[in-house]
């Protein structure tokens, strides 16, 4: 018992040290698990993913499990910083590093890439060359534009002309769509799509946002495509902005939305409230709305500027004369029109208010001014 208590005390002291005090793989605070074969401290969720790699990693709880003296000594000699110097030595700047709130497939493939495939140790460049290849091909299941059926489609990503094309059949010579890297975004949407490997690809088509919902049965394939898209986006942006450093372009490669969810909205006249799915993006300062979460094309968009340009948001309460089932209101004021939205719960209302306020408080860039001028829909 004395040995158990002593070793657990040592481990608890080690996990409080800088570098060890966050999960080695997702950055979650206060990890209470560890891989005693790799010498890293982990959160509960990542420790579960390590269990899928028994030939590479073995895990124990630093609080509940018995630790032999030799294993404790190994943890003393190792730790997150030492492991990072080995397993994260050569990570491409475009490669996405998952955080605590990211979906399972991103974290799982990150862990496999680091410790199982050893992609970033500098031992070989096979995988990294694949991400940055001139052509990257993937066969994905894609949701139909007007129905819920998923069909196989061939996707071809090109760094030569900075496009993503997809074809209906393997022998098709003409692509169904040619998507420029200029406005392309990719984000994992596993819950929305209903698949653990679900990816949403968005782009502008005739001035409206178009969504493609795809997945692959294998996690490695879909995450590889995601990182290849990031590599191609980086190449495009470096050509567009030759004076900017690659590190400054990273936030623009792929972008998670700031807030998504259902609200009720009404038109500019005496139209009744209708339930719509909204997506708010802080990068392009746009609020998009759709009839359902899996709609292929937006119904409309609202640009959100700054307070100095007559944009504001406030809480509004009470029942509306235009009906509607929800009563937690939000008023968004723009130079051309006042928008009124209704949320089902006060928590949702608070989250939307915080998200709108965050964007309104951000200074506008020259590109934002151009977007504001071009976006006349939804006013």
PyMOL commands that set and color helices and strands:
alter all, ss='L'
color gray80, all
select helices_A, chain A and resi 2-14+44-50+69-77+80-87+104-116+126-131+190-193+219-240+246-252+307-309+346-360+366-374
alter helices_A, ss='H'
color red, helices_A
select strands_A, chain A and resi 33-35+40-42+59-61+135-143+150-158+163-167+177-180+185-188+199-205+208-215+259-265+274-281+286-290+300-303+312-317+328-333+338-343
alter strands_A, ss='S'
color yellow, strands_A
deselect
rebuild
show_as cartoon
